[in-house]
């Protein structure tokens, strides 16, 4: 198993990749209503958060990188996450 990410730049890239994947999937899936799509995005953001937490050290996690990146990516969306 690979070691956890302990650098802020690498963690930021991971968070950006996760957020971009969520956004791309949401944009591609036009079969859902707006409300259903928002709920799906919220669920994917939570799953992404759990994945991010599993890949970074506690010190890097404490910087709030994932939340900042997701908030920025989904700033105009009601699916933007609220702080834990």
Backbone as a chain_set.jsonl record, in Angstrom:
{"seq": "XXXXXXXXXXXXXXXXXXXXXXXXXXXXXXXXXXXXXXXXXXXXXXXXXXXXXXXXXXXXXXXXXXXXXXXXXXXXXXXXXXXX", "coords": {"N": [[0.84, -1.182, 0.0], [0.5, 2.236, -0.771], [2.085, 5.099, 0.723], [0.622, 7.718, 2.747], [-0.385, 10.927, 1.521], [1.622, 13.665, 2.201], [2.17, 16.24, 1.542], [1.189, 19.555, 0.901], [0.848, 20.661, -1.763], [0.564, 18.273, -3.334], [-1.693, 17.16, -2.132], [-3.547, 19.128, -2.713], [-3.669, 18.887, -5.504], [-4.806, 16.324, -5.649], [-7.325, 16.816, -4.461], [-8.338, 18.664, -6.323], [-8.512, 17.029, -8.575], [-10.436, 15.151, -7.759], [-12.672, 16.873, -7.387], [-12.948, 17.892, -9.993], [-13.572, 15.558, -11.398], [-16.071, 14.959, -10.257], [-17.544, 17.201, -11.094], [-17.379, 16.918, -13.901], [-18.73, 14.5, -14.289], [-21.262, 15.204, -13.363], [-21.975, 17.143, -15.209], [-22.094, 15.625, -17.508], [-24.16, 13.873, -17.032], [-27.232, 14.208, -17.878], [-29.686, 13.208, -17.426], [-31.028, 13.403, -15.044], [-33.261, 15.2, -12.815], [-32.962, 18.628, -11.75], [-32.975, 18.817, -8.927], [-32.524, 16.138, -8.175], [-30.032, 15.83, -9.319], [-28.512, 17.656, -7.815], [-28.616, 16.393, -5.325], [-27.266, 14.046, -5.934], [-24.741, 15.083, -6.544], [-24.036, 16.109, -4.035], [-23.802, 13.704, -2.613], [-21.684, 12.526, -4.014], [-19.671, 14.377, -3.461], [-19.379, 13.93, -0.734], [-18.479, 11.256, -0.775], [-16.103, 11.675, -2.149], [-14.798, 13.256, -0.262], [-14.407, 11.391, 1.79], [-12.68, 9.61, 0.476], [-10.508, 11.337, 0.006], [-9.752, 11.906, 2.658], [-8.825, 9.387, 3.349], [-6.478, 9.224, 1.98], [-4.648, 11.208, 2.699], [-2.367, 12.63, 5.151], [-3.115, 13.225, 8.658], [-2.197, 15.783, 9.395], [-2.061, 17.22, 6.953], [-4.722, 17.013, 6.237], [-5.885, 18.655, 8.139], [-5.625, 21.188, 7.094], [-7.78, 21.868, 5.544], [-8.013, 21.572, 2.806], [-9.486, 20.01, 0.902], [-12.15, 20.859, 1.331], [-11.931, 23.567, 0.679], [-11.196, 23.48, -2.051], [-13.407, 22.126, -3.184], [-15.484, 23.845, -2.467], [-14.766, 26.084, -3.947], [-14.923, 25.053, -6.563], [-17.624, 24.4, -6.791], [-18.989, 26.752, -6.251], [-21.212, 28.186, -7.196], [-23.212, 26.429, -6.951], [-25.912, 24.853, -5.269], [-25.198, 22.535, -4.207], [-22.823, 22.755, -2.985], [-20.568, 21.95, -0.418], [-21.167, 22.032, 3.109], [-19.283, 23.091, 5.926], [-17.911, 20.515, 8.056]], "CA": [[0.0, 0.0, 0.0], [1.297, 3.458, -0.828], [2.001, 5.932, 1.92], [-0.321, 8.831, 2.638], [0.128, 12.197, 1.0], [1.977, 14.565, 3.297], [2.519, 17.562, 1.026], [0.027, 20.368, 0.546], [0.62, 20.708, -3.219], [0.04, 16.987, -3.83], [-3.062, 17.029, -1.619], [-4.368, 20.055, -3.493], [-3.895, 18.248, -6.819], [-5.773, 15.237, -5.457], [-8.643, 17.429, -4.243], [-8.77, 19.227, -7.603], [-8.873, 15.91, -9.444], [-11.716, 14.63, -7.274], [-13.717, 17.861, -7.683], [-13.133, 17.94, -11.444], [-14.289, 14.339, -11.783], [-17.471, 15.121, -9.838], [-18.154, 18.193, -11.986], [-17.498, 16.349, -15.244], [-19.794, 13.503, -14.254], [-22.541, 15.906, -13.216], [-22.25, 17.815, -16.477], [-22.386, 14.607, -18.521], [-25.406, 13.171, -16.705], [-28.355, 15.134, -18.043], [-30.933, 12.464, -17.292], [-31.631, 13.651, -13.743], [-33.807, 16.523, -12.555], [-32.015, 19.502, -11.041], [-32.929, 18.433, -7.513], [-31.858, 14.833, -8.089], [-28.627, 16.031, -9.647], [-27.893, 18.281, -6.638], [-28.456, 15.359, -4.298], [-26.207, 13.145, -6.389], [-23.474, 15.795, -6.381], [-23.751, 16.12, -2.596], [-23.345, 12.364, -2.251], [-20.36, 12.335, -4.602], [-18.747, 15.218, -2.699], [-19.107, 13.221, 0.515], [-17.635, 10.103, -1.104], [-14.793, 12.236, -2.459], [-14.216, 13.673, 1.017], [-13.944, 10.178, 2.477], [-11.503, 9.137, -0.25], [-9.424, 12.279, 0.287], [-9.311, 11.65, 4.04], [-8.102, 8.11, 3.416], [-5.225, 9.329, 1.22], [-3.743, 12.241, 3.206], [-2.028, 12.566, 6.568], [-3.951, 14.1, 9.488], [-1.698, 17.161, 9.35], [-2.515, 17.824, 5.703], [-6.185, 17.079, 6.328], [-6.265, 19.779, 8.999], [-5.521, 22.436, 6.336], [-9.059, 22.144, 4.886], [-7.773, 21.666, 1.364], [-10.597, 19.446, 0.127], [-13.319, 21.735, 1.45], [-11.649, 24.792, -0.066], [-11.24, 23.183, -3.486], [-14.785, 21.808, -3.568], [-16.262, 25.084, -2.33], [-14.413, 26.911, -5.091], [-15.408, 24.402, -7.795], [-19.086, 24.381, -6.811], [-19.406, 27.99, -5.582], [-22.528, 28.636, -7.646], [-24.132, 25.305, -6.838], [-26.453, 24.589, -3.935], [-24.61, 21.276, -3.75], [-21.551, 23.04, -2.329], [-20.588, 21.354, 0.908], [-21.088, 22.824, 4.316], [-18.216, 22.55, 6.785], [-18.311, 19.475, 9.007]], "C": [[0.881, 1.239, 0.0], [1.104, 4.281, 0.441], [1.052, 7.102, 1.664], [0.385, 10.093, 2.153], [0.389, 13.129, 2.176], [2.42, 15.942, 2.808], [1.25, 18.282, 0.574], [-0.185, 20.442, -0.963], [0.052, 19.404, -3.784], [-1.398, 16.778, -3.366], [-4.013, 17.946, -2.382], [-4.673, 19.476, -4.87], [-4.91, 17.113, -6.708], [-7.177, 15.807, -5.292], [-9.196, 18.012, -5.544], [-9.211, 18.14, -8.572], [-10.233, 15.341, -9.051], [-12.848, 15.577, -7.658], [-13.99, 17.946, -9.186], [-13.883, 16.715, -11.952], [-15.769, 14.445, -11.436], [-18.183, 16.08, -10.791], [-18.36, 17.64, -13.391], [-18.631, 15.325, -15.306], [-21.158, 14.183, -14.186], [-22.945, 16.578, -14.518], [-22.664, 16.807, -17.552], [-23.729, 13.925, -18.294], [-26.572, 14.149, -16.742], [-29.698, 14.447, -17.841], [-31.674, 12.756, -15.981], [-32.233, 15.047, -13.661], [-32.767, 17.34, -11.79], [-31.876, 19.095, -9.581], [-32.216, 17.095, -7.336], [-30.374, 14.972, -8.379], [-27.886, 16.674, -8.471], [-27.653, 17.257, -5.542], [-27.339, 14.386, -4.668], [-24.836, 13.8, -6.225], [-23.088, 15.837, -4.907], [-23.191, 14.774, -2.146], [-21.93, 12.116, -2.793], [-19.311, 13.182, -3.894], [-18.388, 14.531, -1.391], [-18.211, 12.002, 0.269], [-16.214, 10.561, -1.437], [-14.058, 12.665, -1.196], [-13.655, 12.476, 1.767], [-12.697, 9.616, 1.807], [-10.3, 10.029, 0.058], [-8.867, 12.04, 1.688], [-8.482, 10.372, 4.138], [-6.722, 8.202, 2.778], [-4.23, 10.338, 1.768], [-3.478, 12.06, 4.697], [-2.961, 13.485, 7.364], [-3.504, 15.564, 9.457], [-2.179, 17.876, 8.096], [-4.031, 17.973, 5.714], [-6.632, 18.302, 7.116], [-6.206, 21.131, 8.278], [-6.825, 22.784, 5.613], [-8.974, 22.244, 3.375], [-8.976, 21.175, 0.554], [-11.795, 20.385, 0.152], [-13.126, 23.011, 0.638], [-11.767, 24.562, -1.566], [-12.673, 22.917, -3.936], [-15.661, 23.05, -3.49], [-16.006, 25.992, -3.528], [-15.013, 26.355, -6.386], [-16.925, 24.504, -7.931], [-19.688, 25.622, -6.17], [-20.804, 28.432, -5.973], [-23.589, 27.551, -7.511], [-24.65, 25.164, -5.417], [-25.946, 23.263, -3.385], [-23.279, 21.508, -3.041], [-21.619, 22.569, -0.886], [-20.573, 22.383, 2.012], [-19.989, 22.247, 5.176], [-18.755, 21.512, 7.749], [-18.486, 20.055, 10.386]], "O": [[1.896, 1.284, 0.696], [0.091, 4.166, 1.131], [0.728, 7.425, 0.521], [1.584, 10.283, 2.356], [-0.475, 13.356, 3.022], [2.984, 16.723, 3.576], [0.365, 17.694, -0.049], [-1.322, 20.297, -1.411], [-0.847, 19.435, -4.625], [-2.229, 16.274, -4.123], [-5.153, 17.574, -2.66], [-5.804, 19.564, -5.347], [-5.773, 16.96, -7.573], [-8.118, 15.325, -5.922], [-10.384, 17.871, -5.833], [-10.181, 18.319, -9.308], [-11.077, 15.082, -9.909], [-13.868, 15.142, -8.192], [-15.144, 18.06, -9.6], [-14.733, 16.825, -12.836], [-16.625, 14.062, -12.234], [-19.294, 15.802, -11.242], [-19.404, 17.87, -14.003], [-19.397, 15.295, -16.27], [-22.095, 13.78, -14.875], [-24.12, 16.581, -14.885], [-23.494, 17.115, -18.408], [-24.363, 13.457, -19.24], [-26.86, 14.83, -15.757], [-30.743, 15.057, -18.067], [-32.838, 12.384, -15.839], [-31.783, 15.967, -14.343], [-31.808, 16.789, -11.25], [-30.762, 19.036, -9.059], [-31.389, 16.947, -6.436], [-29.551, 14.304, -7.754], [-26.761, 16.284, -8.162], [-26.6, 17.259, -4.905], [-26.566, 13.959, -3.811], [-23.879, 13.144, -5.813], [-21.924, 15.621, -4.569], [-22.222, 14.717, -1.389], [-21.084, 11.556, -2.095], [-18.17, 12.744, -3.743], [-17.228, 14.543, -0.979], [-17.281, 11.755, 1.036], [-15.241, 9.913, -1.053], [-12.849, 12.467, -1.072], [-12.555, 12.539, 2.317], [-11.762, 9.193, 2.486], [-9.208, 9.534, 0.337], [-7.652, 11.979, 1.877], [-7.542, 10.297, 4.929], [-5.878, 7.337, 3.015], [-3.072, 10.336, 1.351], [-4.256, 11.425, 5.409], [-3.532, 14.421, 6.805], [-4.333, 16.472, 9.489], [-2.651, 19.011, 8.167], [-4.555, 18.98, 5.238], [-7.648, 18.916, 6.79], [-6.696, 22.125, 8.812], [-6.959, 23.901, 5.113], [-9.779, 22.929, 2.744], [-9.426, 21.852, -0.37], [-12.386, 20.673, -0.889], [-14.057, 23.48, -0.016], [-12.375, 25.367, -2.272], [-13.103, 23.435, -4.966], [-16.495, 23.275, -4.367], [-16.936, 26.599, -4.059], [-15.546, 27.107, -7.203], [-17.451, 24.671, -9.032], [-20.78, 25.559, -5.605], [-21.517, 29.003, -5.147], [-24.735, 27.744, -7.915], [-23.894, 25.341, -4.462], [-26.227, 22.908, -2.24], [-22.67, 20.559, -2.547], [-22.628, 22.774, -0.21], [-20.026, 23.475, 1.856], [-19.774, 21.035, 5.166], [-19.895, 21.599, 8.205], [-18.821, 19.331, 11.323]]}, "num_chains": 1, "name": "protein.A"}
